[in-house]
Amino acid sequence: MSRQTKQPETQTNRQENPKRKIAPKQIAALVCVVLLVGMYIGAFVVACLDLGDSGRLFAGCLVATIGMPILLWLLIWSFDLMKKRRDEGKGQF
């Protein structure tokens, strides 16, 4: 006869309810990805329909592919710095 061990209630609740809190960094990264994909789809449609200036739009997509993640990283980094300074300032009083 095998004996089953009881798991504590906290472990079973974690397994049954695996809801995770989505971090603001993850939301910002997903927004960046959606914007990039939207630009790529727009550039593809403009290139297929030959609406003009598709070369400039493609060049803009290439620049945004490099620039948007860098700008996003700088934005997140600056928010983290401001948050740390704000938290350090609260501890002084």
PyMOL Python script that loads the backbone (N, CA, C, O; Angstrom):
from pymol import cmd

cmd.read_pdbstr("""\
ATOM      1  N   MET A   1       0.833  -1.176   0.000  1.00  0.00           N
ATOM      2  CA  MET A   1       0.000   0.000   0.000  1.00  0.00           C
ATOM      3  C   MET A   1       0.880   1.243   0.000  1.00  0.00           C
ATOM      4  O   MET A   1       1.797   1.376   0.810  1.00  0.00           O
ATOM      5  N   SER A   2       0.592   2.116  -0.893  1.00  0.00           N
ATOM      6  CA  SER A   2       1.387   3.337  -0.941  1.00  0.00           C
ATOM      7  C   SER A   2       0.704   4.413  -0.115  1.00  0.00           C
ATOM      8  O   SER A   2      -0.521   4.505  -0.043  1.00  0.00           O
ATOM      9  N   ARG A   3       1.512   5.185   0.475  1.00  0.00           N
ATOM     10  CA  ARG A   3       1.013   6.255   1.334  1.00  0.00           C
ATOM     11  C   ARG A   3       1.199   7.591   0.605  1.00  0.00           C
ATOM     12  O   ARG A   3       2.296   7.909   0.145  1.00  0.00           O
ATOM     13  N   GLN A   4       0.138   8.352   0.508  1.00  0.00           N
ATOM     14  CA  GLN A   4       0.217   9.645  -0.148  1.00  0.00           C
ATOM     15  C   GLN A   4       0.476  10.718   0.901  1.00  0.00           C
ATOM     16  O   GLN A   4      -0.150  10.753   1.960  1.00  0.00           O
ATOM     17  N   THR A   5       1.416  11.587   0.568  1.00  0.00           N
ATOM     18  CA  THR A   5       1.717  12.666   1.500  1.00  0.00           C
ATOM     19  C   THR A   5       0.880  13.877   1.137  1.00  0.00           C
ATOM     20  O   THR A   5       0.652  14.172  -0.036  1.00  0.00           O
ATOM     21  N   LYS A   6       0.442  14.553   2.144  1.00  0.00           N
ATOM     22  CA  LYS A   6      -0.341  15.761   1.927  1.00  0.00           C
ATOM     23  C   LYS A   6       0.595  16.936   1.676  1.00  0.00           C
ATOM     24  O   LYS A   6       1.594  17.121   2.371  1.00  0.00           O
ATOM     25  N   GLN A   7       0.248  17.712   0.676  1.00  0.00           N
ATOM     26  CA  GLN A   7       1.020  18.915   0.417  1.00  0.00           C
ATOM     27  C   GLN A   7       0.389  20.064   1.188  1.00  0.00           C
ATOM     28  O   GLN A   7      -0.829  20.110   1.361  1.00  0.00           O
ATOM     29  N   PRO A   8       1.210  20.979   1.645  1.00  0.00           N
ATOM     30  CA  PRO A   8       0.633  22.149   2.312  1.00  0.00           C
ATOM     31  C   PRO A   8      -0.279  22.908   1.361  1.00  0.00           C
ATOM     32  O   PRO A   8      -0.097  22.883   0.144  1.00  0.00           O
ATOM     33  N   GLU A   9      -1.259  23.581   1.939  1.00  0.00           N
ATOM     34  CA  GLU A   9      -2.250  24.274   1.132  1.00  0.00           C
ATOM     35  C   GLU A   9      -1.648  25.352   0.246  1.00  0.00           C
ATOM     36  O   GLU A   9      -2.160  25.603  -0.845  1.00  0.00           O
ATOM     37  N   THR A  10      -0.576  25.992   0.686  1.00  0.00           N
ATOM     38  CA  THR A  10       0.014  27.064  -0.112  1.00  0.00           C
ATOM     39  C   THR A  10       0.600  26.522  -1.405  1.00  0.00           C
ATOM     40  O   THR A  10       0.528  27.191  -2.436  1.00  0.00           O
ATOM     41  N   GLN A  11       1.170  25.345  -1.376  1.00  0.00           N
ATOM     42  CA  GLN A  11       1.735  24.779  -2.597  1.00  0.00           C
ATOM     43  C   GLN A  11       0.635  24.373  -3.566  1.00  0.00           C
ATOM     44  O   GLN A  11       0.772  24.594  -4.769  1.00  0.00           O
ATOM     45  N   THR A  12      -0.444  23.789  -3.079  1.00  0.00           N
ATOM     46  CA  THR A  12      -1.521  23.394  -3.986  1.00  0.00           C
ATOM     47  C   THR A  12      -2.204  24.618  -4.577  1.00  0.00           C
ATOM     48  O   THR A  12      -2.609  24.589  -5.739  1.00  0.00           O
ATOM     49  N   ASN A  13      -2.342  25.698  -3.803  1.00  0.00           N
ATOM     50  CA  ASN A  13      -2.941  26.911  -4.343  1.00  0.00           C
ATOM     51  C   ASN A  13      -2.076  27.517  -5.431  1.00  0.00           C
ATOM     52  O   ASN A  13      -2.595  28.034  -6.420  1.00  0.00           O
ATOM     53  N   ARG A  14      -0.773  27.459  -5.261  1.00  0.00           N
ATOM     54  CA  ARG A  14       0.127  27.995  -6.281  1.00  0.00           C
ATOM     55  C   ARG A  14       0.033  27.189  -7.559  1.00  0.00           C
ATOM     56  O   ARG A  14       0.105  27.752  -8.651  1.00  0.00           O
ATOM     57  N   GLN A  15      -0.124  25.895  -7.445  1.00  0.00           N
ATOM     58  CA  GLN A  15      -0.190  25.054  -8.630  1.00  0.00           C
ATOM     59  C   GLN A  15      -1.526  25.213  -9.343  1.00  0.00           C
ATOM     60  O   GLN A  15      -1.574  25.184 -10.573  1.00  0.00           O
ATOM     61  N   GLU A  16      -2.608  25.381  -8.595  1.00  0.00           N
ATOM     62  CA  GLU A  16      -3.918  25.506  -9.204  1.00  0.00           C
ATOM     63  C   GLU A  16      -4.155  26.896  -9.779  1.00  0.00           C
ATOM     64  O   GLU A  16      -4.887  27.040 -10.759  1.00  0.00           O
ATOM     65  N   ASN A  17      -3.552  27.913  -9.192  1.00  0.00           N
ATOM     66  CA  ASN A  17      -3.776  29.289  -9.589  1.00  0.00           C
ATOM     67  C   ASN A  17      -2.453  29.922 -10.020  1.00  0.00           C
ATOM     68  O   ASN A  17      -1.862  30.694  -9.265  1.00  0.00           O
ATOM     69  N   PRO A  18      -1.984  29.601 -11.226  1.00  0.00           N
ATOM     70  CA  PRO A  18      -0.664  30.090 -11.639  1.00  0.00           C
ATOM     71  C   PRO A  18      -0.695  31.499 -12.238  1.00  0.00           C
ATOM     72  O   PRO A  18       0.061  31.778 -13.169  1.00  0.00           O
ATOM     73  N   LYS A  19      -1.546  32.388 -11.730  1.00  0.00           N
ATOM     74  CA  LYS A  19      -1.604  33.751 -12.262  1.00  0.00           C
ATOM     75  C   LYS A  19      -0.345  34.501 -11.866  1.00  0.00           C
ATOM     76  O   LYS A  19       0.028  34.561 -10.694  1.00  0.00           O
ATOM     77  N   ARG A  20       0.297  35.067 -12.872  1.00  0.00           N
ATOM     78  CA  ARG A  20       1.506  35.859 -12.631  1.00  0.00           C
ATOM     79  C   ARG A  20       1.194  37.318 -12.863  1.00  0.00           C
ATOM     80  O   ARG A  20       0.370  37.681 -13.701  1.00  0.00           O
ATOM     81  N   LYS A  21       1.869  38.130 -12.105  1.00  0.00           N
ATOM     82  CA  LYS A  21       1.740  39.566 -12.306  1.00  0.00           C
ATOM     83  C   LYS A  21       2.639  39.958 -13.476  1.00  0.00           C
ATOM     84  O   LYS A  21       3.816  39.598 -13.513  1.00  0.00           O
ATOM     85  N   ILE A  22       2.082  40.687 -14.420  1.00  0.00           N
ATOM     86  CA  ILE A  22       2.860  41.118 -15.580  1.00  0.00           C
ATOM     87  C   ILE A  22       3.566  42.412 -15.210  1.00  0.00           C
ATOM     88  O   ILE A  22       2.938  43.381 -14.784  1.00  0.00           O
ATOM     89  N   ALA A  23       4.867  42.412 -15.379  1.00  0.00           N
ATOM     90  CA  ALA A  23       5.681  43.571 -15.029  1.00  0.00           C
ATOM     91  C   ALA A  23       5.528  44.674 -16.081  1.00  0.00           C
ATOM     92  O   ALA A  23       5.284  44.387 -17.253  1.00  0.00           O
ATOM     93  N   PRO A  24       5.671  45.932 -15.661  1.00  0.00           N
ATOM     94  CA  PRO A  24       5.598  47.028 -16.638  1.00  0.00           C
ATOM     95  C   PRO A  24       6.648  46.909 -17.743  1.00  0.00           C
ATOM     96  O   PRO A  24       6.418  47.340 -18.873  1.00  0.00           O
ATOM     97  N   LYS A  25       7.799  46.323 -17.415  1.00  0.00           N
ATOM     98  CA  LYS A  25       8.831  46.132 -18.438  1.00  0.00           C
ATOM     99  C   LYS A  25       8.346  45.182 -19.520  1.00  0.00           C
ATOM    100  O   LYS A  25       8.633  45.382 -20.700  1.00  0.00           O
ATOM    101  N   GLN A  26       7.610  44.143 -19.122  1.00  0.00           N
ATOM    102  CA  GLN A  26       7.084  43.199 -20.095  1.00  0.00           C
ATOM    103  C   GLN A  26       6.035  43.860 -20.980  1.00  0.00           C
ATOM    104  O   GLN A  26       5.984  43.604 -22.183  1.00  0.00           O
ATOM    105  N   ILE A  27       5.207  44.699 -20.394  1.00  0.00           N
ATOM    106  CA  ILE A  27       4.183  45.402 -21.166  1.00  0.00           C
ATOM    107  C   ILE A  27       4.841  46.339 -22.176  1.00  0.00           C
ATOM    108  O   ILE A  27       4.423  46.398 -23.332  1.00  0.00           O
ATOM    109  N   ALA A  28       5.869  47.071 -21.744  1.00  0.00           N
ATOM    110  CA  ALA A  28       6.574  47.979 -22.649  1.00  0.00           C
ATOM    111  C   ALA A  28       7.245  47.214 -23.785  1.00  0.00           C
ATOM    112  O   ALA A  28       7.236  47.661 -24.932  1.00  0.00           O
ATOM    113  N   ALA A  29       7.821  46.072 -23.465  1.00  0.00           N
ATOM    114  CA  ALA A  29       8.467  45.261 -24.504  1.00  0.00           C
ATOM    115  C   ALA A  29       7.442  44.729 -25.503  1.00  0.00           C
ATOM    116  O   ALA A  29       7.703  44.701 -26.706  1.00  0.00           O
ATOM    117  N   LEU A  30       6.286  44.312 -25.013  1.00  0.00           N
ATOM    118  CA  LEU A  30       5.242  43.828 -25.926  1.00  0.00           C
ATOM    119  C   LEU A  30       4.714  44.946 -26.811  1.00  0.00           C
ATOM    120  O   LEU A  30       4.434  44.721 -27.988  1.00  0.00           O
ATOM    121  N   VAL A  31       4.574  46.146 -26.262  1.00  0.00           N
ATOM    122  CA  VAL A  31       4.137  47.287 -27.068  1.00  0.00           C
ATOM    123  C   VAL A  31       5.159  47.578 -28.163  1.00  0.00           C
ATOM    124  O   VAL A  31       4.795  47.865 -29.303  1.00  0.00           O
ATOM    125  N   CYS A  32       6.427  47.504 -27.812  1.00  0.00           N
ATOM    126  CA  CYS A  32       7.495  47.728 -28.802  1.00  0.00           C
ATOM    127  C   CYS A  32       7.434  46.682 -29.912  1.00  0.00           C
ATOM    128  O   CYS A  32       7.579  47.014 -31.089  1.00  0.00           O
ATOM    129  N   VAL A  33       7.224  45.438 -29.546  1.00  0.00           N
ATOM    130  CA  VAL A  33       7.137  44.361 -30.539  1.00  0.00           C
ATOM    131  C   VAL A  33       5.935  44.577 -31.451  1.00  0.00           C
ATOM    132  O   VAL A  33       6.039  44.409 -32.666  1.00  0.00           O
ATOM    133  N   VAL A  34       4.794  44.948 -30.870  1.00  0.00           N
ATOM    134  CA  VAL A  34       3.590  45.176 -31.677  1.00  0.00           C
ATOM    135  C   VAL A  34       3.807  46.335 -32.642  1.00  0.00           C
ATOM    136  O   VAL A  34       3.393  46.255 -33.798  1.00  0.00           O
ATOM    137  N   LEU A  35       4.449  47.412 -32.189  1.00  0.00           N
ATOM    138  CA  LEU A  35       4.735  48.538 -33.079  1.00  0.00           C
ATOM    139  C   LEU A  35       5.655  48.138 -34.226  1.00  0.00           C
ATOM    140  O   LEU A  35       5.430  48.520 -35.374  1.00  0.00           O
ATOM    141  N   LEU A  36       6.686  47.372 -33.910  1.00  0.00           N
ATOM    142  CA  LEU A  36       7.609  46.929 -34.963  1.00  0.00           C
ATOM    143  C   LEU A  36       6.913  46.024 -35.972  1.00  0.00           C
ATOM    144  O   LEU A  36       7.100  46.181 -37.178  1.00  0.00           O
ATOM    145  N   VAL A  37       6.121  45.090 -35.496  1.00  0.00           N
ATOM    146  CA  VAL A  37       5.409  44.189 -36.411  1.00  0.00           C
ATOM    147  C   VAL A  37       4.423  44.977 -37.260  1.00  0.00           C
ATOM    148  O   VAL A  37       4.274  44.704 -38.451  1.00  0.00           O
ATOM    149  N   GLY A  38       3.750  45.948 -36.660  1.00  0.00           N
ATOM    150  CA  GLY A  38       2.831  46.788 -37.432  1.00  0.00           C
ATOM    151  C   GLY A  38       3.547  47.566 -38.528  1.00  0.00           C
ATOM    152  O   GLY A  38       3.038  47.701 -39.640  1.00  0.00           O
ATOM    153  N   MET A  39       4.733  48.076 -38.204  1.00  0.00           N
ATOM    154  CA  MET A  39       5.512  48.783 -39.230  1.00  0.00           C
ATOM    155  C   MET A  39       5.929  47.847 -40.356  1.00  0.00           C
ATOM    156  O   MET A  39       5.875  48.220 -41.528  1.00  0.00           O
ATOM    157  N   TYR A  40       6.340  46.641 -40.008  1.00  0.00           N
ATOM    158  CA  TYR A  40       6.750  45.682 -41.033  1.00  0.00           C
ATOM    159  C   TYR A  40       5.585  45.317 -41.940  1.00  0.00           C
ATOM    160  O   TYR A  40       5.742  45.221 -43.157  1.00  0.00           O
ATOM    161  N   ILE A  41       4.419  45.116 -41.346  1.00  0.00           N
ATOM    162  CA  ILE A  41       3.247  44.779 -42.161  1.00  0.00           C
ATOM    163  C   ILE A  41       2.884  45.959 -43.058  1.00  0.00           C
ATOM    164  O   ILE A  41       2.567  45.774 -44.234  1.00  0.00           O
ATOM    165  N   GLY A  42       2.930  47.157 -42.512  1.00  0.00           N
ATOM    166  CA  GLY A  42       2.643  48.344 -43.320  1.00  0.00           C
ATOM    167  C   GLY A  42       3.635  48.518 -44.459  1.00  0.00           C
ATOM    168  O   GLY A  42       3.245  48.853 -45.578  1.00  0.00           O
ATOM    169  N   ALA A  43       4.900  48.296 -44.184  1.00  0.00           N
ATOM    170  CA  ALA A  43       5.921  48.419 -45.233  1.00  0.00           C
ATOM    171  C   ALA A  43       5.719  47.354 -46.305  1.00  0.00           C
ATOM    172  O   ALA A  43       5.913  47.617 -47.492  1.00  0.00           O
ATOM    173  N   PHE A  44       5.333  46.160 -45.889  1.00  0.00           N
ATOM    174  CA  PHE A  44       5.089  45.080 -46.852  1.00  0.00           C
ATOM    175  C   PHE A  44       3.906  45.408 -47.754  1.00  0.00           C
ATOM    176  O   PHE A  44       3.963  45.188 -48.964  1.00  0.00           O
ATOM    177  N   VAL A  45       2.840  45.931 -47.170  1.00  0.00           N
ATOM    178  CA  VAL A  45       1.657  46.288 -47.957  1.00  0.00           C
ATOM    179  C   VAL A  45       1.987  47.411 -48.934  1.00  0.00           C
ATOM    180  O   VAL A  45       1.589  47.360 -50.098  1.00  0.00           O
ATOM    181  N   VAL A  46       2.711  48.425 -48.465  1.00  0.00           N
ATOM    182  CA  VAL A  46       3.079  49.545 -49.346  1.00  0.00           C
ATOM    183  C   VAL A  46       3.982  49.059 -50.482  1.00  0.00           C
ATOM    184  O   VAL A  46       3.844  49.506 -51.620  1.00  0.00           O
ATOM    185  N   ALA A  47       4.906  48.142 -50.173  1.00  0.00           N
ATOM    186  CA  ALA A  47       5.798  47.625 -51.214  1.00  0.00           C
ATOM    187  C   ALA A  47       5.029  46.778 -52.229  1.00  0.00           C
ATOM    188  O   ALA A  47       5.312  46.839 -53.426  1.00  0.00           O
ATOM    189  N   CYS A  48       4.063  45.991 -51.762  1.00  0.00           N
ATOM    190  CA  CYS A  48       3.289  45.144 -52.677  1.00  0.00           C
ATOM    191  C   CYS A  48       2.350  45.956 -53.559  1.00  0.00           C
ATOM    192  O   CYS A  48       2.160  45.628 -54.730  1.00  0.00           O
ATOM    193  N   LEU A  49       1.768  46.999 -53.011  1.00  0.00           N
ATOM    194  CA  LEU A  49       0.822  47.813 -53.775  1.00  0.00           C
ATOM    195  C   LEU A  49       1.517  48.900 -54.589  1.00  0.00           C
ATOM    196  O   LEU A  49       0.872  49.576 -55.390  1.00  0.00           O
ATOM    197  N   ASP A  50       2.807  49.075 -54.397  1.00  0.00           N
ATOM    198  CA  ASP A  50       3.608  50.059 -55.110  1.00  0.00           C
ATOM    199  C   ASP A  50       2.977  51.454 -55.003  1.00  0.00           C
ATOM    200  O   ASP A  50       2.713  52.118 -56.005  1.00  0.00           O
ATOM    201  N   LEU A  51       2.748  51.869 -53.766  1.00  0.00           N
ATOM    202  CA  LEU A  51       2.145  53.176 -53.508  1.00  0.00           C
ATOM    203  C   LEU A  51       3.162  54.314 -53.528  1.00  0.00           C
ATOM    204  O   LEU A  51       2.782  55.475 -53.381  1.00  0.00           O
ATOM    205  N   GLY A  52       4.405  54.014 -53.700  1.00  0.00           N
ATOM    206  CA  GLY A  52       5.437  55.046 -53.747  1.00  0.00           C
ATOM    207  C   GLY A  52       6.156  55.181 -52.422  1.00  0.00           C
ATOM    208  O   GLY A  52       5.586  54.922 -51.362  1.00  0.00           O
ATOM    209  N   ASP A  53       7.402  55.586 -52.490  1.00  0.00           N
ATOM    210  CA  ASP A  53       8.257  55.766 -51.318  1.00  0.00           C
ATOM    211  C   ASP A  53       8.375  54.515 -50.447  1.00  0.00           C
ATOM    212  O   ASP A  53       8.565  54.612 -49.234  1.00  0.00           O
ATOM    213  N   SER A  54       8.262  53.355 -51.063  1.00  0.00           N
ATOM    214  CA  SER A  54       8.399  52.134 -50.272  1.00  0.00           C
ATOM    215  C   SER A  54       9.844  51.947 -49.813  1.00  0.00           C
ATOM    216  O   SER A  54      10.084  51.323 -48.780  1.00  0.00           O
ATOM    217  N   GLY A  55      10.801  52.473 -50.560  1.00  0.00           N
ATOM    218  CA  GLY A  55      12.210  52.373 -50.165  1.00  0.00           C
ATOM    219  C   GLY A  55      12.490  53.181 -48.906  1.00  0.00           C
ATOM    220  O   GLY A  55      13.215  52.728 -48.021  1.00  0.00           O
ATOM    221  N   ARG A  56      11.917  54.371 -48.826  1.00  0.00           N
ATOM    222  CA  ARG A  56      12.099  55.189 -47.617  1.00  0.00           C
ATOM    223  C   ARG A  56      11.413  54.549 -46.416  1.00  0.00           C
ATOM    224  O   ARG A  56      11.931  54.601 -45.301  1.00  0.00           O
ATOM    225  N   LEU A  57      10.255  53.949 -46.640  1.00  0.00           N
ATOM    226  CA  LEU A  57       9.546  53.287 -45.554  1.00  0.00           C
ATOM    227  C   LEU A  57      10.345  52.083 -45.060  1.00  0.00           C
ATOM    228  O   LEU A  57      10.419  51.832 -43.857  1.00  0.00           O
ATOM    229  N   PHE A  58      10.940  51.343 -45.987  1.00  0.00           N
ATOM    230  CA  PHE A  58      11.775  50.203 -45.605  1.00  0.00           C
ATOM    231  C   PHE A  58      12.991  50.674 -44.806  1.00  0.00           C
ATOM    232  O   PHE A  58      13.356  50.050 -43.810  1.00  0.00           O
ATOM    233  N   ALA A  59      13.611  51.757 -45.230  1.00  0.00           N
ATOM    234  CA  ALA A  59      14.751  52.302 -44.493  1.00  0.00           C
ATOM    235  C   ALA A  59      14.330  52.758 -43.096  1.00  0.00           C
ATOM    236  O   ALA A  59      15.063  52.572 -42.124  1.00  0.00           O
ATOM    237  N   GLY A  60      13.154  53.349 -43.009  1.00  0.00           N
ATOM    238  CA  GLY A  60      12.639  53.747 -41.700  1.00  0.00           C
ATOM    239  C   GLY A  60      12.403  52.545 -40.792  1.00  0.00           C
ATOM    240  O   GLY A  60      12.646  52.611 -39.587  1.00  0.00           O
ATOM    241  N   CYS A  61      11.929  51.451 -41.374  1.00  0.00           N
ATOM    242  CA  CYS A  61      11.732  50.227 -40.589  1.00  0.00           C
ATOM    243  C   CYS A  61      13.071  49.681 -40.090  1.00  0.00           C
ATOM    244  O   CYS A  61      13.164  49.201 -38.961  1.00  0.00           O
ATOM    245  N   LEU A  62      14.092  49.753 -40.919  1.00  0.00           N
ATOM    246  CA  LEU A  62      15.418  49.282 -40.491  1.00  0.00           C
ATOM    247  C   LEU A  62      15.955  50.135 -39.344  1.00  0.00           C
ATOM    248  O   LEU A  62      16.512  49.607 -38.383  1.00  0.00           O
ATOM    249  N   VAL A  63      15.789  51.443 -39.446  1.00  0.00           N
ATOM    250  CA  VAL A  63      16.243  52.336 -38.379  1.00  0.00           C
ATOM    251  C   VAL A  63      15.447  52.074 -37.101  1.00  0.00           C
ATOM    252  O   VAL A  63      16.017  52.036 -36.010  1.00  0.00           O
ATOM    253  N   ALA A  64      14.139  51.893 -37.231  1.00  0.00           N
ATOM    254  CA  ALA A  64      13.295  51.657 -36.054  1.00  0.00           C
ATOM    255  C   ALA A  64      13.597  50.308 -35.410  1.00  0.00           C
ATOM    256  O   ALA A  64      13.456  50.159 -34.196  1.00  0.00           O
ATOM    257  N   THR A  65      14.011  49.326 -36.207  1.00  0.00           N
ATOM    258  CA  THR A  65      14.352  48.022 -35.655  1.00  0.00           C
ATOM    259  C   THR A  65      15.512  48.133 -34.673  1.00  0.00           C
ATOM    260  O   THR A  65      15.568  47.408 -33.680  1.00  0.00           O
ATOM    261  N   ILE A  66      16.422  49.032 -34.955  1.00  0.00           N
ATOM    262  CA  ILE A  66      17.561  49.233 -34.055  1.00  0.00           C
ATOM    263  C   ILE A  66      17.228  50.296 -33.005  1.00  0.00           C
ATOM    264  O   ILE A  66      17.577  50.142 -31.834  1.00  0.00           O
ATOM    265  N   GLY A  67      16.567  51.352 -33.414  1.00  0.00           N
ATOM    266  CA  GLY A  67      16.345  52.491 -32.523  1.00  0.00           C
ATOM    267  C   GLY A  67      15.296  52.279 -31.451  1.00  0.00           C
ATOM    268  O   GLY A  67      15.492  52.709 -30.314  1.00  0.00           O
ATOM    269  N   MET A  68      14.183  51.627 -31.775  1.00  0.00           N
ATOM    270  CA  MET A  68      13.106  51.474 -30.790  1.00  0.00           C
ATOM    271  C   MET A  68      13.519  50.651 -29.569  1.00  0.00           C
ATOM    272  O   MET A  68      13.229  51.066 -28.447  1.00  0.00           O
ATOM    273  N   PRO A  69      14.181  49.507 -29.733  1.00  0.00           N
ATOM    274  CA  PRO A  69      14.613  48.781 -28.531  1.00  0.00           C
ATOM    275  C   PRO A  69      15.622  49.566 -27.688  1.00  0.00           C
ATOM    276  O   PRO A  69      15.605  49.482 -26.460  1.00  0.00           O
ATOM    277  N   ILE A  70      16.493  50.324 -28.344  1.00  0.00           N
ATOM    278  CA  ILE A  70      17.453  51.132 -27.592  1.00  0.00           C
ATOM    279  C   ILE A  70      16.724  52.229 -26.817  1.00  0.00           C
ATOM    280  O   ILE A  70      17.020  52.457 -25.644  1.00  0.00           O
ATOM    281  N   LEU A  71      15.781  52.905 -27.457  1.00  0.00           N
ATOM    282  CA  LEU A  71      15.012  53.937 -26.765  1.00  0.00           C
ATOM    283  C   LEU A  71      14.178  53.341 -25.627  1.00  0.00           C
ATOM    284  O   LEU A  71      14.048  53.952 -24.566  1.00  0.00           O
ATOM    285  N   LEU A  72      13.620  52.162 -25.845  1.00  0.00           N
ATOM    286  CA  LEU A  72      12.858  51.499 -24.796  1.00  0.00           C
ATOM    287  C   LEU A  72      13.753  51.160 -23.610  1.00  0.00           C
ATOM    288  O   LEU A  72      13.365  51.357 -22.459  1.00  0.00           O
ATOM    289  N   TRP A  73      14.954  50.647 -23.892  1.00  0.00           N
ATOM    290  CA  TRP A  73      15.887  50.315 -22.819  1.00  0.00           C
ATOM    291  C   TRP A  73      16.271  51.577 -22.048  1.00  0.00           C
ATOM    292  O   TRP A  73      16.322  51.545 -20.819  1.00  0.00           O
ATOM    293  N   LEU A  74      16.543  52.690 -22.742  1.00  0.00           N
ATOM    294  CA  LEU A  74      16.883  53.947 -22.069  1.00  0.00           C
ATOM    295  C   LEU A  74      15.728  54.451 -21.208  1.00  0.00           C
ATOM    296  O   LEU A  74      15.946  54.956 -20.107  1.00  0.00           O
ATOM    297  N   LEU A  75      14.505  54.315 -21.705  1.00  0.00           N
ATOM    298  CA  LEU A  75      13.338  54.750 -20.953  1.00  0.00           C
ATOM    299  C   LEU A  75      13.166  53.930 -19.673  1.00  0.00           C
ATOM    300  O   LEU A  75      12.942  54.491 -18.600  1.00  0.00           O
ATOM    301  N   ILE A  76      13.270  52.615 -19.785  1.00  0.00           N
ATOM    302  CA  ILE A  76      13.136  51.743 -18.620  1.00  0.00           C
ATOM    303  C   ILE A  76      14.266  52.009 -17.631  1.00  0.00           C
ATOM    304  O   ILE A  76      14.034  52.038 -16.423  1.00  0.00           O
ATOM    305  N   TRP A  77      15.462  52.201 -18.121  1.00  0.00           N
ATOM    306  CA  TRP A  77      16.619  52.469 -17.271  1.00  0.00           C
ATOM    307  C   TRP A  77      16.434  53.772 -16.499  1.00  0.00           C
ATOM    308  O   TRP A  77      16.727  53.840 -15.306  1.00  0.00           O
ATOM    309  N   SER A  78      15.939  54.819 -17.194  1.00  0.00           N
ATOM    310  CA  SER A  78      15.744  56.102 -16.523  1.00  0.00           C
ATOM    311  C   SER A  78      14.631  56.020 -15.477  1.00  0.00           C
ATOM    312  O   SER A  78      14.741  56.641 -14.420  1.00  0.00           O
ATOM    313  N   PHE A  79      13.563  55.267 -15.750  1.00  0.00           N
ATOM    314  CA  PHE A  79      12.508  55.090 -14.752  1.00  0.00           C
ATOM    315  C   PHE A  79      13.027  54.355 -13.525  1.00  0.00           C
ATOM    316  O   PHE A  79      12.658  54.687 -12.398  1.00  0.00           O
ATOM    317  N   ASP A  80      13.887  53.353 -13.740  1.00  0.00           N
ATOM    318  CA  ASP A  80      14.477  52.643 -12.604  1.00  0.00           C
ATOM    319  C   ASP A  80      15.357  53.573 -11.774  1.00  0.00           C
ATOM    320  O   ASP A  80      15.333  53.514 -10.544  1.00  0.00           O
ATOM    321  N   LEU A  81      16.133  54.433 -12.435  1.00  0.00           N
ATOM    322  CA  LEU A  81      16.960  55.404 -11.707  1.00  0.00           C
ATOM    323  C   LEU A  81      16.104  56.372 -10.891  1.00  0.00           C
ATOM    324  O   LEU A  81      16.411  56.653  -9.732  1.00  0.00           O
ATOM    325  N   MET A  82      15.044  56.875 -11.490  1.00  0.00           N
ATOM    326  CA  MET A  82      14.169  57.794 -10.772  1.00  0.00           C
ATOM    327  C   MET A  82      13.500  57.104  -9.585  1.00  0.00           C
ATOM    328  O   MET A  82      13.342  57.705  -8.523  1.00  0.00           O
ATOM    329  N   LYS A  83      13.112  55.858  -9.762  1.00  0.00           N
ATOM    330  CA  LYS A  83      12.477  55.116  -8.674  1.00  0.00           C
ATOM    331  C   LYS A  83      13.454  54.891  -7.522  1.00  0.00           C
ATOM    332  O   LYS A  83      13.082  55.021  -6.356  1.00  0.00           O
ATOM    333  N   LYS A  84      14.709  54.551  -7.848  1.00  0.00           N
ATOM    334  CA  LYS A  84      15.714  54.344  -6.803  1.00  0.00           C
ATOM    335  C   LYS A  84      15.981  55.644  -6.046  1.00  0.00           C
ATOM    336  O   LYS A  84      16.096  55.634  -4.820  1.00  0.00           O
ATOM    337  N   ARG A  85      16.078  56.751  -6.761  1.00  0.00           N
ATOM    338  CA  ARG A  85      16.320  58.046  -6.103  1.00  0.00           C
ATOM    339  C   ARG A  85      15.138  58.444  -5.228  1.00  0.00           C
ATOM    340  O   ARG A  85      15.320  58.984  -4.137  1.00  0.00           O
ATOM    341  N   ARG A  86      13.937  58.177  -5.705  1.00  0.00           N
ATOM    342  CA  ARG A  86      12.750  58.494  -4.914  1.00  0.00           C
ATOM    343  C   ARG A  86      12.711  57.646  -3.646  1.00  0.00           C
ATOM    344  O   ARG A  86      12.384  58.147  -2.570  1.00  0.00           O
ATOM    345  N   ASP A  87      13.046  56.355  -3.773  1.00  0.00           N
ATOM    346  CA  ASP A  87      13.040  55.465  -2.608  1.00  0.00           C
ATOM    347  C   ASP A  87      14.135  55.856  -1.617  1.00  0.00           C
ATOM    348  O   ASP A  87      13.928  55.760  -0.407  1.00  0.00           O
ATOM    349  N   GLU A  88      15.293  56.294  -2.107  1.00  0.00           N
ATOM    350  CA  GLU A  88      16.374  56.740  -1.216  1.00  0.00           C
ATOM    351  C   GLU A  88      15.973  58.022  -0.495  1.00  0.00           C
ATOM    352  O   GLU A  88      16.331  58.212   0.667  1.00  0.00           O
ATOM    353  N   GLY A  89      15.251  58.884  -1.154  1.00  0.00           N
ATOM    354  CA  GLY A  89      14.817  60.134  -0.548  1.00  0.00           C
ATOM    355  C   GLY A  89      13.785  59.930   0.544  1.00  0.00           C
ATOM    356  O   GLY A  89      13.728  60.722   1.484  1.00  0.00           O
ATOM    357  N   LYS A  90      12.976  58.900   0.447  1.00  0.00           N
ATOM    358  CA  LYS A  90      11.957  58.630   1.459  1.00  0.00           C
ATOM    359  C   LYS A  90      12.576  58.170   2.769  1.00  0.00           C
ATOM    360  O   LYS A  90      12.026  58.431   3.839  1.00  0.00           O
ATOM    361  N   GLY A  91      13.699  57.498   2.700  1.00  0.00           N
ATOM    362  CA  GLY A  91      14.324  56.957   3.889  1.00  0.00           C
ATOM    363  C   GLY A  91      15.030  57.991   4.746  1.00  0.00           C
ATOM    364  O   GLY A  91      15.399  57.684   5.879  1.00  0.00           O
ATOM    365  N   GLN A  92      15.232  59.209   4.248  1.00  0.00           N
ATOM    366  CA  GLN A  92      15.983  60.220   4.977  1.00  0.00           C
ATOM    367  C   GLN A  92      15.162  60.901   6.054  1.00  0.00           C
ATOM    368  O   GLN A  92      15.736  61.408   7.017  1.00  0.00           O
ATOM    369  N   PHE A  93      13.858  60.935   5.934  1.00  0.00           N
ATOM    370  CA  PHE A  93      13.033  61.667   6.901  1.00  0.00           C
ATOM    371  C   PHE A  93      12.500  60.772   7.940  1.00  0.00           C
ATOM    372  O   PHE A  93      11.784  61.222   8.835  1.00  0.00           O
TER     373      PHE A  93
END
""", "prot")
cmd.dss("prot")
cmd.show_as("cartoon", "prot")
cmd.util.cbc("prot")
cmd.orient("prot")
